[in-house]
Amino acid sequence: EETLVQAGSALRWLVPASEPGTAWRSRTFNDAAWTAGTAGIGYDTGTDYDSLISTNVQASMLDVTAALYVRLPFTVADASKVGRLTLRAKYEDGFGAWLNGAFAVSHGAPDTFDASSTATSSRDEDAAVTFRADDLASVRTNVVNGTNVLAVQVLNESASSSDLLFVPDSCGHPEA
């Protein structure tokens, strides 16, 4: 099992001031102007998630917006050996994820995504700190040799939410 992204992985993030479209989800998007950080990302006005958050975005998000854009690059030496792909994530309240621009999975998210999207409901804090696993078989063939990107739109139920969390743990499993 090869871990592709995890807590502590490098990432780039942006709190959208306007609608950036969908290009940010692609592998080739230039995110050099975005802020660098490490996973997990979020904020907590209490103490529930403090130990999970490496990149705190509270000053940029709280009472401003419910949406956060995150790009997690990872390298694959031989894409033909990625037999199964799983995304495990701790999150609160919702998210949508794309692999090299192809939609992979969402939870607690609306049917369409834009800069003003919000989570469809609030997620229980106990559930938020437990990994949820999703099989990404539908996008496994999008993995390429070299640099790949897991793009995630993390969502709060509202801009005034007291916390936000996204901690990824995505694993590629070699062909059997």
ZIMO-V48687 format. One record per residue. N is the residue number from 1. RES is the residue in three letters. NEAR is the number of other C-alpha atoms within 12 Angstrom. Layout:
N/RES/NEAR ; N/RES/NEAR
//
This chain:
1/GLU/16 ; 2/GLU/24 ; 3/THR/24 ; 4/LEU/32 ; 5/VAL/33 ; 6/GLN/32 ; 7/ALA/29 ; 8/GLY/22 ; 9/SER/29 ; 10/ALA/28 ; 11/LEU/34 ; 12/ARG/34 ; 13/TRP/38 ; 14/LEU/34 ; 15/VAL/33 ; 16/PRO/26 ; 17/ALA/17 ; 18/SER/16 ; 19/GLU/18 ; 20/PRO/19 ; 21/GLY/17 ; 22/THR/23 ; 23/ALA/20 ; 24/TRP/36 ; 25/ARG/35 ; 26/SER/29 ; 27/ARG/29 ; 28/THR/21 ; 29/PHE/25 ; 30/ASN/15 ; 31/ASP/25 ; 32/ALA/14 ; 33/ALA/12 ; 34/TRP/20 ; 35/THR/23 ; 36/ALA/24 ; 37/GLY/25 ; 38/THR/29 ; 39/ALA/37 ; 40/GLY/38 ; 41/ILE/48 ; 42/GLY/47 ; 43/TYR/36 ; 44/ASP/30 ; 45/THR/21 ; 46/GLY/14 ; 47/THR/14 ; 48/ASP/22 ; 49/TYR/31 ; 50/ASP/22 ; 51/SER/20 ; 52/LEU/31 ; 53/ILE/31 ; 54/SER/26 ; 55/THR/34 ; 56/ASN/30 ; 57/VAL/38 ; 58/GLN/29 ; 59/ALA/19 ; 60/SER/24 ; 61/MET/33 ; 62/LEU/26 ; 63/ASP/19 ; 64/VAL/22 ; 65/THR/32 ; 66/ALA/42 ; 67/ALA/47 ; 68/LEU/51 ; 69/TYR/47 ; 70/VAL/44 ; 71/ARG/45 ; 72/LEU/45 ; 73/PRO/38 ; 74/PHE/31 ; 75/THR/25 ; 76/VAL/25 ; 77/ALA/18 ; 78/ASP/19 ; 79/ALA/26 ; 80/SER/20 ; 81/LYS/21 ; 82/VAL/30 ; 83/GLY/24 ; 84/ARG/28 ; 85/LEU/34 ; 86/THR/35 ; 87/LEU/38 ; 88/ARG/30 ; 89/ALA/39 ; 90/LYS/38 ; 91/TYR/47 ; 92/GLU/49 ; 93/ASP/42 ; 94/GLY/41 ; 95/PHE/47 ; 96/GLY/43 ; 97/ALA/43 ; 98/TRP/37 ; 99/LEU/38 ; 100/ASN/34 ; 101/GLY/27 ; 102/ALA/28 ; 103/PHE/28 ; 104/ALA/31 ; 105/VAL/32 ; 106/SER/32 ; 107/HIS/32 ; 108/GLY/29 ; 109/ALA/32 ; 110/PRO/25 ; 111/ASP/16 ; 112/THR/19 ; 113/PHE/32 ; 114/ASP/31 ; 115/ALA/28 ; 116/SER/29 ; 117/SER/32 ; 118/THR/34 ; 119/ALA/36 ; 120/THR/25 ; 121/SER/20 ; 122/SER/28 ; 123/ARG/27 ; 124/ASP/20 ; 125/GLU/21 ; 126/ASP/15 ; 127/ALA/19 ; 128/ALA/29 ; 129/VAL/27 ; 130/THR/22 ; 131/PHE/23 ; 132/ARG/25 ; 133/ALA/20 ; 134/ASP/25 ; 135/ASP/22 ; 136/LEU/30 ; 137/ALA/23 ; 138/SER/19 ; 139/VAL/27 ; 140/ARG/32 ; 141/THR/22 ; 142/ASN/29 ; 143/VAL/37 ; 144/VAL/23 ; 145/ASN/19 ; 146/GLY/18 ; 147/THR/23 ; 148/ASN/32 ; 149/VAL/40 ; 150/LEU/49 ; 151/ALA/42 ; 152/VAL/46 ; 153/GLN/51 ; 154/VAL/53 ; 155/LEU/46 ; 156/ASN/44 ; 157/GLU/31 ; 158/SER/28 ; 159/ALA/27 ; 160/SER/23 ; 161/SER/30 ; 162/SER/28 ; 163/ASP/40 ; 164/LEU/52 ; 165/LEU/51 ; 166/PHE/54 ; 167/VAL/43 ; 168/PRO/45 ; 169/ASP/31 ; 170/SER/36 ; 171/CYS/29 ; 172/GLY/34 ; 173/HIS/25 ; 174/PRO/20 ; 175/GLU/15 ; 176/ALA/9
//
